[in-house]
Amino acid sequence: MRAKNKNLTSLDEFIDKKIGKLGSEQREVFENEYDSFKLGVLIQQAREERGLTQEQLAKLAGTNKSYISKLERNLKDIRFSTLQRIINAGLGGHLDVSIRFK
């Protein structure tokens, strides 16, 4: 049995300490930005799984390579209609949307 390292904290504890507790303004900003970051990562992973370059995806979705690049790097907000086009026409997928309450 291992002894616990008292210097280690959980990710939730770390975020609470460094960003702020759930419900605080700083934490809300962090959570919203993290959701955008996750979306960019999901688009990149799906594109790579399909064996597409950013340029190929952009052409299929009716946009340009720099737009796809900015989305994947979380540098650009995305309109819902554009997201649908990227998922449906570009990646050949289907976008599922849900609303969760904490």
N, CA and C atoms as an extended XYZ file, in Angstrom:
306
Properties=species:S:1:pos:R:3:atomname:S:1:resname:S:1:resid:I:1 pbc="F F F"
N         0.828       -1.178        0.000 N   MET     1
C         0.000        0.000        0.000 CA  MET     1
C         0.874        1.244        0.000 C   MET     1
N         0.581        2.170       -0.913 N   ARG     2
C         1.388        3.379       -1.015 CA  ARG     2
C         0.915        4.453       -0.042 C   ARG     2
N         1.867        5.201        0.448 N   ALA     3
C         1.513        6.357        1.267 CA  ALA     3
C         1.089        7.487        0.331 C   ALA     3
N         0.099        8.242        0.747 N   LYS     4
C        -0.369        9.350       -0.090 CA  LYS     4
C         0.626       10.495       -0.026 C   LYS     4
N         0.859       11.102       -1.186 N   ASN     5
C         1.706       12.280       -1.238 CA  ASN     5
C         0.833       13.478       -0.891 C   ASN     5
N         1.098       14.118        0.208 N   LYS     6
C         0.263       15.219        0.680 CA  LYS     6
C         0.402       16.468       -0.180 C   LYS     6
N         1.383       16.496       -1.066 N   ASN     7
C         1.569       17.635       -1.959 CA  ASN     7
C         0.713       17.535       -3.215 C   ASN     7
N         0.121       16.363       -3.476 N   LEU     8
C        -0.699       16.169       -4.670 CA  LEU     8
C        -2.129       16.607       -4.403 C   LEU     8
N        -2.734       17.201       -5.435 N   THR     9
C        -4.143       17.573       -5.352 CA  THR     9
C        -4.857       17.037       -6.586 C   THR     9
N        -6.153       16.929       -6.493 N   SER    10
C        -6.929       16.496       -7.655 CA  SER    10
C        -7.011       17.650       -8.648 C   SER    10
N        -7.396       17.331       -9.879 N   LEU    11
C        -7.555       18.367      -10.894 CA  LEU    11
C        -8.619       19.371      -10.463 C   LEU    11
N        -9.723       18.883       -9.914 N   ASP    12
C       -10.787       19.782       -9.455 CA  ASP    12
C       -10.276       20.731       -8.376 C   ASP    12
N        -9.506       20.207       -7.443 N   GLU    13
C        -8.941       21.059       -6.381 CA  GLU    13
C        -7.976       22.084       -6.961 C   GLU    13
N        -7.171       21.657       -7.913 N   PHE    14
C        -6.216       22.554       -8.557 CA  PHE    14
C        -6.949       23.695       -9.267 C   PHE    14
N        -7.993       23.365      -10.028 N   ILE    15
C        -8.764       24.386      -10.753 CA  ILE    15
C        -9.454       25.320       -9.765 C   ILE    15
N       -10.040       24.760       -8.701 N   ASP    16
C       -10.674       25.599       -7.672 CA  ASP    16
C        -9.684       26.613       -7.114 C   ASP    16
N        -8.471       26.162       -6.853 N   LYS    17
C        -7.453       27.034       -6.240 CA  LYS    17
C        -6.915       28.066       -7.239 C   LYS    17
N        -6.607       27.625       -8.464 N   LYS    18
C        -5.964       28.508       -9.432 CA  LYS    18
C        -6.940       29.399      -10.208 C   LYS    18
N        -8.150       28.889      -10.477 N   ILE    19
C        -9.111       29.610      -11.321 CA  ILE    19
C       -10.233       30.203      -10.479 C   ILE    19
N       -10.742       29.417       -9.563 N   GLY    20
C       -11.845       29.867       -8.723 CA  GLY    20
C       -12.865       28.750       -8.576 C   GLY    20
N       -13.670       28.878       -7.569 N   LYS    21
C       -14.703       27.878       -7.288 CA  LYS    21
C       -15.801       27.944       -8.341 C   LYS    21
N       -16.526       26.821       -8.508 N   LEU    22
C       -17.674       26.783       -9.404 CA  LEU    22
C       -18.640       27.890       -9.025 C   LEU    22
N       -19.139       28.590      -10.040 N   GLY    23
C       -20.069       29.686       -9.800 CA  GLY    23
C       -19.416       31.050       -9.788 C   GLY    23
N       -18.085       31.094       -9.601 N   SER    24
C       -17.397       32.392       -9.620 CA  SER    24
C       -17.272       32.872      -11.063 C   SER    24
N       -17.142       34.161      -11.240 N   GLU    25
C       -17.039       34.735      -12.586 CA  GLU    25
C       -15.822       34.201      -13.333 C   GLU    25
N       -14.687       34.122      -12.659 N   GLN    26
C       -13.468       33.616      -13.303 CA  GLN    26
C       -13.647       32.171      -13.740 C   GLN    26
N       -14.313       31.370      -12.922 N   ARG    27
C       -14.515       29.960      -13.254 CA  ARG    27
C       -15.454       29.819      -14.447 C   ARG    27
N       -16.486       30.645      -14.528 N   GLU    28
C       -17.419       30.604      -15.656 CA  GLU    28
C       -16.692       30.912      -16.962 C   GLU    28
N       -15.828       31.926      -16.943 N   VAL    29
C       -15.042       32.269      -18.136 CA  VAL    29
C       -14.169       31.082      -18.526 C   VAL    29
N       -13.495       30.481      -17.553 N   PHE    30
C       -12.638       29.323      -17.798 CA  PHE    30
C       -13.427       28.173      -18.405 C   PHE    30
N       -14.578       27.853      -17.828 N   GLU    31
C       -15.396       26.749      -18.312 CA  GLU    31
C       -15.865       26.988      -19.744 C   GLU    31
N       -16.290       28.224      -20.051 N   ASN    32
C       -16.738       28.551      -21.408 CA  ASN    32
C       -15.599       28.441      -22.412 C   ASN    32
N       -14.425       28.926      -22.052 N   GLU    33
C       -13.274       28.835      -22.947 CA  GLU    33
C       -12.844       27.385      -23.132 C   GLU    33
N       -12.960       26.592      -22.085 N   TYR    34
C       -12.595       25.181      -22.183 CA  TYR    34
C       -13.524       24.446      -23.138 C   TYR    34
N       -14.816       24.788      -23.108 N   ASP    35
C       -15.770       24.169      -24.041 CA  ASP    35
C       -15.384       24.488      -25.484 C   ASP    35
N       -14.985       25.723      -25.751 N   SER    36
C       -14.549       26.098      -27.103 CA  SER    36
C       -13.298       25.332      -27.503 C   SER    36
N       -12.368       25.205      -26.577 N   PHE    37
C       -11.147       24.455      -26.819 CA  PHE    37
C       -11.470       23.003      -27.184 C   PHE    37
N       -12.396       22.379      -26.420 N   LYS    38
C       -12.777       20.988      -26.685 CA  LYS    38
C       -13.373       20.844      -28.079 C   LYS    38
N       -14.163       21.815      -28.504 N   LEU    39
C       -14.770       21.751      -29.829 CA  LEU    39
C       -13.692       21.751      -30.906 C   LEU    39
N       -12.693       22.602      -30.770 N   GLY    40
C       -11.595       22.631      -31.732 CA  GLY    40
C       -10.849       21.318      -31.781 C   GLY    40
N       -10.618       20.719      -30.624 N   VAL    41
C        -9.925       19.429      -30.563 CA  VAL    41
C       -10.768       18.340      -31.226 C   VAL    41
N       -12.074       18.341      -30.965 N   LEU    42
C       -12.955       17.345      -31.583 CA  LEU    42
C       -12.955       17.463      -33.101 C   LEU    42
N       -12.989       18.686      -33.617 N   ILE    43
C       -12.956       18.893      -35.067 CA  ILE    43
C       -11.641       18.371      -35.629 C   ILE    43
N       -10.542       18.696      -34.978 N   GLN    44
C        -9.233       18.243      -35.453 CA  GLN    44
C        -9.142       16.717      -35.435 C   GLN    44
N        -9.579       16.097      -34.353 N   GLN    45
C        -9.521       14.640      -34.263 CA  GLN    45
C       -10.376       13.978      -35.341 C   GLN    45
N       -11.578       14.500      -35.563 N   ALA    46
C       -12.463       13.929      -36.585 CA  ALA    46
C       -11.853       14.098      -37.970 C   ALA    46
N       -11.266       15.263      -38.221 N   ARG    47
C       -10.625       15.513      -39.521 CA  ARG    47
C        -9.491       14.524      -39.750 C   ARG    47
N        -8.666       14.339      -38.739 N   GLU    48
C        -7.532       13.419      -38.863 CA  GLU    48
C        -8.003       11.969      -39.018 C   GLU    48
N        -9.053       11.589      -38.299 N   GLU    49
C        -9.604       10.233      -38.444 CA  GLU    49
C       -10.110        9.984      -39.861 C   GLU    49
N       -10.597       11.036      -40.507 N   ARG    50
C       -11.099       10.926      -41.883 CA  ARG    50
C        -9.974       11.033      -42.905 C   ARG    50
N        -8.751       11.298      -42.418 N   GLY    51
C        -7.604       11.411      -43.319 CA  GLY    51
C        -7.627       12.669      -44.167 C   GLY    51
N        -8.238       13.724      -43.636 N   LEU    52
C        -8.350       14.974      -44.385 CA  LEU    52
C        -7.353       16.009      -43.890 C   LEU    52
N        -6.865       16.817      -44.814 N   THR    53
C        -6.078       17.985      -44.429 CA  THR    53
C        -7.053       19.102      -44.079 C   THR    53
N        -6.539       20.146      -43.466 N   GLN    54
C        -7.386       21.316      -43.178 CA  GLN    54
C        -7.935       21.897      -44.475 C   GLN    54
N        -7.112       21.925      -45.496 N   GLU    55
C        -7.530       22.466      -46.788 CA  GLU    55
C        -8.655       21.631      -47.411 C   GLU    55
N        -8.525       20.315      -47.337 N   GLN    56
C        -9.568       19.441      -47.893 CA  GLN    56
C       -10.885       19.610      -47.133 C   GLN    56
N       -10.817       19.661      -45.814 N   LEU    57
C       -12.020       19.862      -45.015 CA  LEU    57
C       -12.663       21.197      -45.334 C   LEU    57
N       -11.851       22.223      -45.448 N   ALA    58
C       -12.372       23.555      -45.760 CA  ALA    58
C       -13.113       23.560      -47.098 C   ALA    58
N       -12.539       22.911      -48.089 N   LYS    59
C       -13.175       22.862      -49.409 CA  LYS    59
C       -14.517       22.136      -49.336 C   LYS    59
N       -14.551       21.010      -48.649 N   LEU    60
C       -15.793       20.245      -48.507 CA  LEU    60
C       -16.869       21.034      -47.753 C   LEU    60
N       -16.442       21.842      -46.787 N   ALA    61
C       -17.372       22.589      -45.940 CA  ALA    61
C       -17.684       23.978      -46.474 C   ALA    61
N       -17.033       24.371      -47.567 N   GLY    62
C       -17.299       25.680      -48.142 CA  GLY    62
C       -16.707       26.835      -47.364 C   GLY    62
N       -15.543       26.603      -46.774 N   THR    63
C       -14.851       27.669      -46.056 CA  THR    63
C       -13.389       27.645      -46.490 C   THR    63
N       -12.495       28.221      -45.713 N   ASN    64
C       -11.086       28.207      -46.123 CA  ASN    64
C       -10.204       27.586      -45.040 C   ASN    64
N        -8.989       27.232      -45.437 N   LYS    65
C        -8.057       26.528      -44.559 CA  LYS    65
C        -7.756       27.328      -43.300 C   LYS    65
N        -7.583       28.636      -43.425 N   SER    66
C        -7.228       29.426      -42.242 CA  SER    66
C        -8.360       29.431      -41.221 C   SER    66
N        -9.605       29.358      -41.693 N   TYR    67
C       -10.743       29.296      -40.778 CA  TYR    67
C       -10.711       27.991      -39.980 C   TYR    67
N       -10.471       26.873      -40.671 N   ILE    68
C       -10.379       25.571      -40.003 CA  ILE    68
C        -9.220       25.576      -39.015 C   ILE    68
N        -8.096       26.114      -39.415 N   SER    69
C        -6.929       26.187      -38.549 CA  SER    69
C        -7.234       26.991      -37.286 C   SER    69
N        -7.887       28.121      -37.441 N   LYS    70
C        -8.225       28.958      -36.287 CA  LYS    70
C        -9.214       28.257      -35.362 C   LYS    70
N       -10.151       27.519      -35.917 N   LEU    71
C       -11.092       26.759      -35.083 CA  LEU    71
C       -10.356       25.701      -34.264 C   LEU    71
N        -9.472       24.985      -34.921 N   GLU    72
C        -8.750       23.916      -34.242 CA  GLU    72
C        -7.822       24.457      -33.157 C   GLU    72
N        -7.382       25.682      -33.296 N   ARG    73
C        -6.491       26.283      -32.295 CA  ARG    73
C        -7.248       27.203      -31.333 C   ARG    73
N        -8.586       27.172      -31.384 N   ASN    74
C        -9.440       27.963      -30.500 CA  ASN    74
C        -9.182       29.462      -30.626 C   ASN    74
N        -8.941       29.924      -31.842 N   LEU    75
C        -8.701       31.341      -32.071 CA  LEU    75
C        -9.894       32.029      -32.724 C   LEU    75
N       -10.949       31.300      -32.994 N   LYS    76
C       -12.087       31.842      -33.731 CA  LYS    76
C       -13.375       31.272      -33.165 C   LYS    76
N       -14.361       32.145      -32.974 N   ASP    77
C       -15.703       31.675      -32.621 CA  ASP    77
C       -16.346       31.107      -33.870 C   ASP    77
N       -17.286       30.207      -33.670 N   ILE    78
C       -17.909       29.552      -34.815 CA  ILE    78
C       -19.418       29.736      -34.755 C   ILE    78
N       -19.994       30.011      -35.911 N   ARG    79
C       -21.447       30.076      -36.013 CA  ARG    79
C       -21.988       28.659      -36.073 C   ARG    79
N       -23.177       28.469      -35.530 N   PHE    80
C       -23.776       27.141      -35.495 CA  PHE    80
C       -23.956       26.582      -36.906 C   PHE    80
N       -24.401       27.424      -37.839 N   SER    81
C       -24.620       26.956      -39.212 CA  SER    81
C       -23.306       26.514      -39.859 C   SER    81
N       -22.215       27.192      -39.551 N   THR    82
C       -20.906       26.809      -40.086 CA  THR    82
C       -20.446       25.500      -39.453 C   THR    82
N       -20.673       25.346      -38.160 N   LEU    83
C       -20.322       24.104      -37.486 CA  LEU    83
C       -21.077       22.931      -38.103 C   LEU    83
N       -22.362       23.120      -38.372 N   GLN    84
C       -23.152       22.062      -39.012 CA  GLN    84
C       -22.585       21.703      -40.379 C   GLN    84
N       -22.199       22.700      -41.156 N   ARG    85
C       -21.635       22.455      -42.486 CA  ARG    85
C       -20.318       21.682      -42.388 C   ARG    85
N       -19.476       22.051      -41.430 N   ILE    86
C       -18.197       21.364      -41.261 CA  ILE    86
C       -18.435       19.903      -40.880 C   ILE    86
N       -19.350       19.677      -39.949 N   ILE    87
C       -19.629       18.313      -39.490 CA  ILE    87
C       -20.317       17.499      -40.583 C   ILE    87
N       -21.389       18.055      -41.154 N   ASN    88
C       -22.197       17.309      -42.128 CA  ASN    88
C       -21.498       17.169      -43.475 C   ASN    88
N       -21.210       18.277      -44.119 N   ALA    89
C       -20.649       18.241      -45.472 CA  ALA    89
C       -19.152       17.929      -45.471 C   ALA    89
N       -18.433       18.501      -44.506 N   GLY    90
C       -16.990       18.321      -44.485 CA  GLY    90
C       -16.542       16.979      -43.955 C   GLY    90
N       -17.147       16.565      -42.846 N   LEU    91
C       -16.705       15.333      -42.200 CA  LEU    91
C       -17.634       14.157      -42.449 C   LEU    91
N       -18.776       14.413      -43.050 N   GLY    92
C       -19.729       13.340      -43.309 CA  GLY    92
C       -20.353       12.793      -42.037 C   GLY    92
N       -20.438       13.631      -41.031 N   GLY    93
C       -20.984       13.202      -39.747 CA  GLY    93
C       -22.323       13.854      -39.467 C   GLY    93
N       -22.760       13.701      -38.238 N   HIS    94
C       -24.019       14.292      -37.792 CA  HIS    94
C       -23.760       14.961      -36.444 C   HIS    94
N       -24.205       16.191      -36.315 N   LEU    95
C       -24.009       16.947      -35.092 CA  LEU    95
C       -25.162       16.680      -34.127 C   LEU    95
N       -24.843       16.197      -32.939 N   ASP    96
C       -25.826       16.017      -31.876 CA  ASP    96
C       -25.651       17.152      -30.881 C   ASP    96
N       -26.742       17.749      -30.470 N   VAL    97
C       -26.691       18.859      -29.517 CA  VAL    97
C       -27.529       18.487      -28.305 C   VAL    97
N       -27.010       18.795      -27.139 N   SER    98
C       -27.777       18.559      -25.920 CA  SER    98
C       -27.525       19.702      -24.947 C   SER    98
N       -28.410       19.828      -24.007 N   ILE    99
C       -28.267       20.818      -22.950 CA  ILE    99
C       -28.235       20.070      -21.626 C   ILE    99
N       -27.217       20.346      -20.827 N   ARG   100
C       -27.084       19.713      -19.522 CA  ARG   100
C       -27.134       20.778      -18.447 C   ARG   100
N       -27.734       20.459      -17.371 N   PHE   101
C       -27.726       21.333      -16.207 CA  PHE   101
C       -26.878       20.670      -15.149 C   PHE   101
N       -26.059       21.449      -14.504 N   LYS   102
C       -25.119       20.912      -13.511 CA  LYS   102
C       -25.830       20.527      -12.256 C   LYS   102
